[in-house]
């Protein structure tokens, strides 16, 4: 097996967020080390641009390898993957990413719902889905799908969210496994290792 290739026991963390979520991610990533058995996938609502400022910022803040996702990129543990702007992110059963340009969902592409649902289908109970700050209802249906497939669901405590609408909406429509303050998330992810 290729080094860091996901194996059937690897865990995957998919983090979705919109307005106000980048600050939380910049809190989480510097506090993750020795997570060679986990892949982290970021789905952020962001403007479409040709630059890779977001990826460079995440690389500076993290000791992990950070990659913007391209179509057919294989998923490897110990890395952070960032969904590109203006594409829905799907995960194929052969553990590769697929990019899709179908209609926006909740005015968003990438849609957190689409990514969470696709990841739930592939990873089942090995998946942890985290919903952060944001200003629309994207992510709630995806969290419900993750829970339905045996995955773990985490919603950012609205009190710690810069824009609390997204986590508040999710909490009104489902029961998450955990509601965590932004400062508690890195420790939770580290505890998934092992």
C-alpha positions as CSV (number, residue, x, y, z in Angstrom):
1,X,0.0,0.0,0.0
2,X,1.4,3.4,-0.9
3,X,2.6,5.5,2.0
4,X,-0.3,7.5,3.7
5,X,-2.8,5.8,1.4
6,X,-6.2,5.6,3.2
7,X,-6.8,2.1,4.4
8,X,-10.2,0.6,5.4
9,X,-9.6,1.7,9.0
10,X,-8.6,5.3,8.2
11,X,-10.8,8.1,9.5
12,X,-11.9,11.1,7.6
13,X,-12.9,14.5,8.9
14,X,-14.9,16.8,6.7
15,X,-15.3,20.4,7.9
16,X,-17.8,22.7,6.3
17,X,-18.3,26.4,6.9
18,X,-19.1,29.7,5.4
19,X,-18.9,33.2,6.8
20,X,-16.8,33.3,9.9
21,X,-15.5,29.8,9.6
22,X,-11.9,30.5,8.4
23,X,-11.0,31.9,11.8
24,X,-12.0,28.6,13.4
25,X,-10.0,26.5,10.9
26,X,-7.0,28.7,11.5
27,X,-7.4,27.8,15.2
28,X,-7.7,24.1,14.5
29,X,-5.0,23.4,12.0
30,X,-2.0,24.7,13.9
31,X,-3.0,22.3,16.8
32,X,-3.0,19.2,14.7
33,X,0.1,17.1,14.6
34,X,0.7,13.4,14.3
35,X,-2.6,12.7,12.5
36,X,-1.0,10.5,9.8
37,X,-4.1,8.2,9.9
38,X,-6.7,10.9,9.2
39,X,-7.5,12.9,6.1
40,X,-9.1,16.3,6.6
41,X,-11.3,17.8,3.9
42,X,-12.4,21.5,4.0
43,X,-15.5,22.7,2.3
44,X,-15.7,26.5,2.5
45,X,-18.0,28.9,0.8
46,X,-15.7,31.3,-1.0
47,X,-15.4,33.6,-4.0
48,X,-14.2,32.1,-7.2
49,X,-10.7,33.3,-8.0
50,X,-7.6,32.0,-9.8
51,X,-5.2,32.6,-6.9
52,X,-4.4,30.1,-4.1
53,X,-4.2,32.6,-1.2
54,X,-6.4,30.4,1.0
55,X,-4.2,27.3,0.5
56,X,-1.0,29.4,1.1
57,X,-2.5,30.7,4.3
58,X,-3.5,27.3,5.5
59,X,0.0,25.9,4.7
60,X,1.6,28.7,6.7
61,X,-0.6,27.9,9.7
62,X,-0.3,24.1,9.6
63,X,2.4,21.6,9.7
64,X,0.3,19.3,7.5
65,X,0.5,19.1,3.7
66,X,-2.3,21.2,2.3
67,X,-3.7,20.6,-1.3
68,X,-6.4,22.2,-3.3
69,X,-8.5,19.3,-4.7
70,X,-8.3,18.5,-8.4
71,X,-10.6,16.1,-10.2
72,X,-9.5,12.4,-9.6
73,X,-7.1,13.4,-6.7
74,X,-6.5,10.3,-4.6
75,X,-7.3,10.8,-0.9
76,X,-4.4,10.2,1.4
77,X,-4.2,10.3,5.2
78,X,-2.1,12.9,7.0
79,X,-3.2,15.7,4.6
80,X,-5.6,18.6,4.4
81,X,-7.6,18.9,1.3
82,X,-9.4,22.2,0.3
83,X,-12.4,22.1,-2.1
84,X,-11.9,24.5,-5.0
85,X,-14.3,27.4,-5.5
86,X,-17.3,26.9,-7.8
87,X,-17.3,23.1,-7.8
88,X,-19.3,20.6,-5.8
89,X,-17.1,18.0,-4.2
90,X,-17.9,14.3,-4.5
91,X,-16.0,11.3,-3.2
92,X,-15.8,8.2,-5.3
93,X,-15.7,4.7,-3.9
94,X,-12.2,4.2,-5.1
95,X,-11.2,7.0,-2.7
96,X,-10.7,9.8,-5.2
97,X,-12.3,13.2,-5.4
98,X,-14.6,14.1,-8.2
99,X,-15.6,17.7,-9.1
100,X,-19.0,18.6,-10.3
101,X,-20.5,21.8,-11.8
102,X,-24.2,21.0,-11.3
103,X,-26.6,23.6,-10.0
104,X,-25.8,25.5,-6.7
105,X,-27.3,24.1,-3.5
106,X,-28.3,26.7,-1.0
107,X,-26.8,29.3,-3.3
108,X,-23.4,27.6,-2.8
109,X,-21.0,25.6,-4.9
110,X,-19.2,23.8,-3.3
111,X,-22.2,22.8,-1.2
112,X,-21.5,21.4,2.3
113,X,-24.6,19.2,2.0
114,X,-23.3,17.6,-1.2
115,X,-19.9,16.9,0.2
116,X,-21.2,15.6,3.6
117,X,-23.7,13.3,1.8
118,X,-21.1,12.0,-0.6
119,X,-18.5,11.4,2.2
120,X,-21.2,9.6,4.3
121,X,-21.9,7.2,1.4
122,X,-18.3,6.2,1.1
123,X,-16.9,6.4,4.7
124,X,-19.9,5.6,6.9
125,X,-18.9,5.3,10.5
126,X,-15.3,6.3,9.8
127,X,-16.5,9.9,9.0
128,X,-16.7,12.8,11.3
129,X,-18.5,15.8,9.9
130,X,-18.1,19.3,11.5
131,X,-20.3,22.2,10.7
132,X,-19.0,25.7,11.5
133,X,-20.1,29.3,11.3
134,X,-22.1,30.6,8.3
135,X,-25.1,32.5,7.1
136,X,-27.3,30.0,5.3
137,X,-28.7,26.5,6.0
138,X,-26.2,24.5,4.0
139,X,-24.8,21.5,5.9
140,X,-27.9,20.4,7.9
141,X,-29.1,17.8,5.4
142,X,-25.6,16.6,5.0
143,X,-25.2,16.1,8.7
144,X,-28.4,14.2,8.8
145,X,-27.0,11.9,6.1
146,X,-23.8,11.4,8.0
147,X,-25.6,10.5,11.2
148,X,-27.8,8.1,9.1
149,X,-24.7,6.2,7.9
150,X,-23.2,5.9,11.4
151,X,-20.8,8.8,11.2
152,X,-20.1,11.4,13.9
153,X,-21.7,14.8,13.7
154,X,-20.3,18.0,15.4
155,X,-21.8,21.4,15.3
156,X,-19.9,24.5,16.4
157,X,-21.5,26.1,19.4
158,X,-23.5,29.1,18.1
159,X,-22.2,31.1,21.0
160,X,-18.7,30.8,19.6
161,X,-19.7,31.3,15.9
162,X,-19.0,34.6,14.3
163,X,-22.1,34.1,12.1
164,X,-24.3,31.8,14.2
165,X,-27.1,31.2,11.6
166,X,-25.7,28.0,10.1
167,X,-25.0,26.1,13.3
168,X,-28.2,27.4,14.9
169,X,-30.3,26.2,12.0
170,X,-28.6,22.7,12.1
171,X,-29.3,22.4,15.8
172,X,-32.9,23.2,15.3
173,X,-33.3,20.5,12.7
174,X,-31.2,17.6,14.0
175,X,-29.5,16.2,17.1
176,X,-25.7,16.4,16.7
177,X,-23.5,14.0,18.5
178,X,-21.4,16.9,19.9
179,X,-21.8,20.7,20.1
180,X,-18.3,22.1,20.6
181,X,-16.8,25.5,21.1
182,X,-14.3,26.5,18.4
183,X,-11.4,26.0,20.9
184,X,-12.4,22.3,21.6
185,X,-12.3,21.0,18.0
186,X,-8.6,20.4,17.5
187,X,-8.4,18.2,20.7
188,X,-11.4,16.2,19.5
189,X,-9.8,15.6,16.1
190,X,-6.5,14.6,17.8
191,X,-8.4,12.1,19.9
192,X,-9.6,10.3,16.7
193,X,-6.1,9.1,16.2
194,X,-5.3,5.7,17.5
